[in-house]
């Protein structure tokens, strides 16, 4: 059984993230969406809020679960008995960054493998940062995030 870890901050989860999760769930026996808790970064949503938003987003997937973690990804992989990391790629710039991370992960733990998935063209422009910027100024984020995430964004930015 192959378990793949899809790590990220997911602040918030977008339709692009869900596209990668859905496609990963079709390839791997199990996918763990691993929400990074980084106390040095200021997130819009607390780690538990992000976890709950993702759990609601993946309710229809039998082989997907959501967890949180802190620290090095390779340590989390070892703790979970997993070797595969899923990373979505939107552009060449993403590949350069992700390749550097994948190479460092293998340096730290030679059994770590990274599975790069190009994002669907429908979502190649999409990022959590862009979604937050649009929502902050009252723009329409429908179709960019699940409806419950859209509601959560409105609640965060409501005066």
SVG drawing of the C-alpha trace seen along z (x, -y; Angstrom):
<svg xmlns="http://www.w3.org/2000/svg" viewBox="-21 -47 43 49">
<polyline fill="none" stroke="black" stroke-width="0.4" points="0.0,0.0 1.4,-3.4 0.6,-6.4 1.4,-9.8 1.7,-12.9 0.5,-16.2 2.0,-18.9 1.3,-22.6 -0.1,-25.5 -3.4,-25.5 -4.3,-29.0 -7.0,-28.5 -7.5,-25.3 -8.3,-26.2 -9.9,-24.3 -6.3,-23.8 -5.4,-22.0 -8.5,-19.9 -7.6,-19.0 -4.3,-17.7 -5.9,-15.8 -8.5,-14.2 -5.9,-13.1 -3.5,-11.9 -6.3,-9.8 -6.8,-8.1 -3.2,-7.1 -2.2,-6.3 -3.8,-3.9 -4.0,-6.7 -3.4,-10.5 -2.6,-12.4 -3.1,-16.2 -0.6,-17.4 -1.2,-20.9 2.0,-22.7 1.9,-24.5 4.6,-27.2 4.7,-29.5 7.0,-31.9 4.4,-32.6 1.2,-34.5 -1.7,-32.6 -5.2,-34.0 -6.7,-30.7 -5.4,-28.9 -4.0,-25.4 -7.2,-23.8 -9.4,-26.0 -7.5,-25.0 -7.7,-21.3 -11.4,-21.6 -11.9,-23.4 -9.9,-20.7 -11.7,-17.9 -15.0,-19.3 -13.6,-19.7 -12.5,-16.0 -15.5,-14.4 -16.3,-12.4 -12.8,-10.7 -12.5,-7.4 -8.7,-7.3 -7.9,-10.9 -7.3,-12.1 -6.1,-15.4 -3.5,-15.8 -1.3,-18.7 2.4,-18.7 5.3,-20.9 9.0,-20.6 10.7,-18.9 8.7,-17.1 11.1,-14.1 10.6,-13.6 6.8,-13.6 7.2,-11.1 9.2,-8.8 6.6,-9.1 3.9,-8.2 5.8,-5.4 5.4,-7.2 8.0,-7.8 6.0,-9.7 5.4,-13.4 2.9,-15.0 3.6,-18.5 1.6,-20.4 3.3,-22.6 1.7,-25.6 4.7,-27.0 8.4,-26.6 9.2,-28.8 7.3,-26.3 9.4,-23.5 12.7,-25.2 11.6,-25.7 10.0,-22.3 13.0,-20.5 15.3,-22.2 13.0,-21.1 12.8,-17.5 16.5,-17.3 17.1,-18.5 14.5,-16.0 16.4,-13.2 19.6,-14.5 18.1,-14.4 16.3,-11.1 17.3,-9.1 14.0,-7.1 11.9,-10.3 10.4,-10.5 8.6,-13.5 5.8,-13.0 5.3,-16.2 1.8,-16.8 1.2,-19.7 -1.9,-21.5 -4.9,-21.4 -4.9,-24.4 -8.1,-25.5 -6.2,-26.3 -2.7,-27.2 -3.1,-30.9 -4.6,-30.1 -2.9,-30.4 -4.1,-30.9 -2.4,-34.3 -4.4,-35.5 -7.6,-34.1 -7.0,-36.0 -6.2,-39.2 -9.4,-39.0 -11.5,-38.2 -9.9,-40.9 -11.2,-43.5 -14.6,-42.0 -14.1,-40.3 -15.8,-37.2 -13.9,-34.0 -16.7,-31.6 -15.2,-28.8 -11.8,-29.4 -12.5,-27.8 -15.3,-25.5 -18.4,-27.3 -17.7,-26.7 -14.2,-28.2 -15.7,-31.2 -18.0,-31.7 -15.1,-31.4 -13.1,-34.0 -16.1,-36.4 -16.3,-35.9 -12.6,-36.6 -12.7,-39.8 -16.1,-41.1 -15.7,-44.5"/>
</svg>
